[in-house]
Amino acid sequence: MQELDRRTIEEYGIPGMVLMENAGHAVALEALKMLKQPAKSVVSVICGTGNNGGDGFVVARHLFNSGVKVKILYLGNIKESLKKTGDAVTNLKIALKMQIPITELDYSAFPIPHSSLVIDAIFGIGLTRPIEGGIKELIESINQSKIPVIAADVPSGLDCDKGIPLGVAIKATKTITFGAAKIGFRNLIAKKYLGKLIVAGISMPKFLL
């Protein structure tokens, strides 16, 4: 999938921002389907510092524009992130300019007790290391909360090649995966983390897929 992303951008000239926009919009549409009363709902979007977090910023923007009360919980340092470049940073800047509430995540307290839905945009397909420390505790807290979760592309912590958790992984209600299902999703162990799997097209050329 990483190679397909690269070829889509470099060979076909489709910008990464377009892929990210389509990915985030697909997740937002599924989120709206799950909310019985969007205007009365609270959605917590938990964003990592990579491109999966960038997808999360797009999700938050579309939900915000649809009248949903959105809270972005960011795993990075906003001030330091703004010094960097890239599609995820661009979408962080947009969210800030739109005054969507963004909080740097405090691991000392469970952050989402009053949420109607959680969007998991912490880690994407590039994760290879075991999850430890505060993020492990966060994922365990989300799993124990019983709040519905939509995972963007892959449940955070799930090895998408092998289909097994890297120590711990989000147990999603739905996984909206981008472009194509990942190889590891065929592993029976992955099923309890994926929930309902939906493949969303994000404008990758059909020749590649």
LINLIN-V52245 format. One line per field, one symbol per residue. phi: phi as a letter, one per 30 degrees, with the letter a starting at -180 (. if undefined). psi: psi as a letter, one per 30 degrees, with the letter a starting at -180 (. if undefined). burial: b if it has 16 or more other ideal C-beta (glycine too) atoms within 10 Angstrom, else e. A space follows every 10 residues. Layout:
BEGIN
phi->???
psi->???
burial->???
END
This chain:
BEGIN
phi->.dddeddedd dciddedddd dddddddddd ddddcdbedc cccccccdcc ddddedddee dddedcjddc bcccdcceed dddcbkddde ddddddddid ebbddcddbd cbdcddaccc bdbcdddbcd dbiddddddd dddddidebc cdiaeejddd dcibddjaad cddbccccia ddeddddddd edcdidcbcc dbidedddd
psi->eeeeeeeeee efgjkeeeee eeeeeeeeee eeefjeiefg lkkkjjkafa feeeeeeeee eeeefggkjk kkjkfajeee effllleeee feeeeeefhk kkkkkjffkk fhfgkfkkjj hdkbffkflk klbeeeeeee eeeffgkkkk kjekkkfkjf efglkiellk jlekkjkkdl klefffkfef efeebkkkkk kggkkfee.
burial->beebbeebbe eeebebbebb bbbbbbbbbb bbeebeebee bebbbbbbbb bbbbbbbbbb bbbbebebbb bbbbbbeeee beeeeebbbe bbeebeeeeb ebeebeeeee bbeebbbbbb bbbbbebeee beeebbebbe bbbeeebbbb bbbbbbbbbb eebebbebbb bbbbbbbbbe bbebbebeeb eebbbebbbb ebebeeeee
END
